[in-house]
Every structure is written in structure tokens, then in C-alpha cells.
Amino acid sequence: MGLFRSSEILGIAESALEFALAASEESHPNEYMGMLRGEDARTLGLEESGTVLSEVLVIPGTESNPVSAEFRPIYAPNDLSAAGSVHSHPNGVLRPSAADLATFDRNHVHIIVGAPYGRDDWQAFDRNGEPVDLPVLDVELPEEEFFDFSQDDLDRQFGAEETR
């Protein structure tokens, strides 16, 4: 096939793929699981309209063992930027299992990473479990500030309270 049902997903940022590969290797021999967050391609300097998979989200409470990984949906982020999932197969098989297919209808794209977790040890799938080509994009992701305030802001706020 090679194409997504929806042409929204343009590719995956290289840094997101590298994170998924490293996290999968670190979790070995247990499976790894995460969510894929997308970002508008135009905000990343691309001229195409669509989404770039830009981040792998680690979901709190994920339970894993050598043959499965799962999380409670209540712990998943509730935002519109969730675009897919990524999980590993420690046995190296890059095909979705029946259990995988049962969860694939929730998002646009699903990535399976297999041992030994090298640059070519992954495959993307559509909602139906069909392999798709997912280009790896060398894009500059914006730096995100975890906190939207500075030390000066804190000093002003708490310094003002102390003088009262």
C-alpha cells in the first residue's frame, strides 16, 4: 500500500524515532509502549500541510512484560495532538499481533520496534495493520519550556509578598 488512509501524517521526526528505539532497547526484554504526538508540519518549517510525529509520550502506569505492554487509557493525554502509538516486540517480529490490531483503530499510525533496536528495526502500520511507508524527517523541533515563568518572575511575586 504505502499510503495512509488519511494523508495527514507526513513522517516522523528523527529525534522521536531515536527516542523510541532507545526506550525500546532500555526496556528489553520487556515490551515498551508509548503514544506518538503530532505537530503541524508548517510550524516545523515544512511547506506541506499535514502532521509530523514529533514526540513520544511515556504514559504513567504502563505495565509491561516480555510479551505485552499496556496502559490504562485514563492515564493517556487527552489532547488532539495524539496521533498514534509505538511499542516494541523484544522477539524482533515486525508484524502486529491480534492484540495489537485490536488497539490500532484508535489512532492514525502505529509503529512496532523490534530487537535489536537498530535504525532499520521498525515498521509503521495503518489502522488496519497494513505496513505503510513513514519517512524519517530531519526537522528542527521547537524548544519547549516546561515552566512558562522565570526566576525573576518568582522573585517579583514572592519578594512583593514579603514586603507587605
C-alpha positions in Angstrom: 0.0 0.0 0.0 2.4 2.7 1.2 -0.1 5.4 1.8 -2.2 6.2 4.9 -5.9 6.2 4.6 -5.6 9.8 5.7 -2.8 11.8 4.2 -2.4 13.8 7.4 0.8 12.1 8.7 3.8 13.2 6.7 6.5 11.4 8.6 8.3 11.0 12.0 10.9 13.4 13.3 14.3 11.7 13.5 14.6 12.6 17.2 11.2 10.9 18.0 12.3 7.7 16.2 15.6 7.8 18.0 13.8 8.1 21.4 11.5 5.2 20.6 14.4 3.0 19.6 16.4 3.8 22.7 13.4 3.4 25.0 12.6 0.1 23.5 16.2 -1.1 23.9 16.2 0.1 27.5 13.0 -1.8 28.3 14.3 -5.1 26.8 13.5 -7.9 27.5 10.1 -6.3 28.3 8.0 -4.6 25.7 8.0 -0.8 25.6 4.8 1.3 24.8 4.3 5.0 24.2 2.0 7.4 22.5 3.0 9.5 19.4 2.2 13.2 19.5 2.0 15.1 16.2 2.7 18.7 15.3 1.6 20.8 12.4 4.3 20.5 9.7 4.1 24.2 8.9 5.3 25.1 12.4 8.4 22.9 11.7 9.3 24.8 8.6 7.8 22.4 6.1 5.8 23.8 3.2 3.4 20.8 3.1 0.1 20.6 5.0 -0.1 17.7 7.5 1.3 16.3 10.7 4.8 15.3 11.7 5.1 12.7 14.5 7.3 14.8 16.8 7.3 13.3 20.2 7.0 10.0 22.1 4.9 10.3 25.3 5.6 8.0 28.2 2.3 7.1 29.8 2.3 6.7 33.6 1.3 3.3 34.9 2.3 1.4 31.8 2.7 -2.3 32.7 5.0 -4.4 30.5 6.5 -7.9 30.3 8.3 -9.8 27.6 5.1 -10.4 25.6 2.9 -7.4 26.2 2.7 -3.8 27.3 -0.4 -1.9 28.2 -1.6 1.2 30.0 -4.9 2.4 31.2 -6.5 4.9 28.8 -7.4 7.2 31.7 -3.6 8.0 32.0 -3.2 8.8 28.3 -3.0 12.5 27.4 -6.4 13.9 26.5 -5.4 16.2 23.7 -5.9 16.4 19.9 -2.2 16.0 19.2 -2.2 12.3 19.9 -1.6 10.7 16.5 -0.5 7.1 17.1 1.3 4.6 19.2 4.7 2.9 19.4 5.6 -0.3 21.1 8.3 -2.9 20.9 8.5 -6.5 20.1 11.5 -7.9 22.0 11.4 -11.0 19.8 12.2 -8.8 16.8 9.0 -9.7 14.8 7.8 -6.5 13.0 4.2 -7.6 12.5 1.2 -6.7 14.6 -0.3 -9.4 16.8 -4.0 -9.9 17.1 -3.9 -7.9 20.4 -2.0 -5.1 18.6 -4.7 -5.0 15.8 -7.4 -4.7 18.4 -5.9 -1.3 19.5 -4.9 0.1 16.1 -8.3 1.7 15.3 -7.7 4.4 17.9 -5.1 6.4 16.0 -3.7 7.1 12.6 -0.4 5.3 12.7 1.2 2.6 14.8 4.9 1.8 15.0 6.4 -1.5 16.1 10.1 -1.5 17.0 11.9 -4.8 17.2 15.1 -6.2 18.7 18.0 -5.4 18.3 16.5 -1.9 18.0 18.8 -0.6 15.3 17.9 2.2 12.8 16.1 -0.2 10.5 14.4 -2.3 13.1 10.9 -0.8 13.0 7.8 -0.7 10.8 4.8 1.6 10.6 1.3 0.4 10.2 -2.1 1.9 9.4 -5.3 1.4 11.3 -5.9 -1.9 9.5 -2.5 -3.3 10.4 -1.2 -2.8 6.8 2.5 -1.8 6.5 3.0 1.8 5.4 6.0 3.9 4.4 6.7 6.5 7.1 9.5 8.9 6.1 12.0 9.9 8.8 12.2 13.7 8.7 15.2 15.8 9.7 13.2 18.7 11.2 14.1 21.1 13.9 11.7 20.8 16.8 11.0 23.9 18.8 12.4 24.0 22.3 9.6 23.7 24.8 9.8 25.4 28.1 8.5 23.2 30.9 7.7 26.2 33.0 6.5 29.4 31.5 8.0 31.7 34.1 11.5 32.7 35.1 13.3 33.1 38.3 12.8 36.9 38.0 9.1 36.3 37.9 9.3 34.2 41.1 11.4 36.8 42.8 9.0 39.6 41.9 6.0 37.6 43.1 7.5 36.3 46.3 9.5 39.5 47.0 6.4 41.6 46.7 4.6 39.4 49.2 7.4 39.6 51.8 7.3 43.4 51.8 3.6 43.5 52.8 
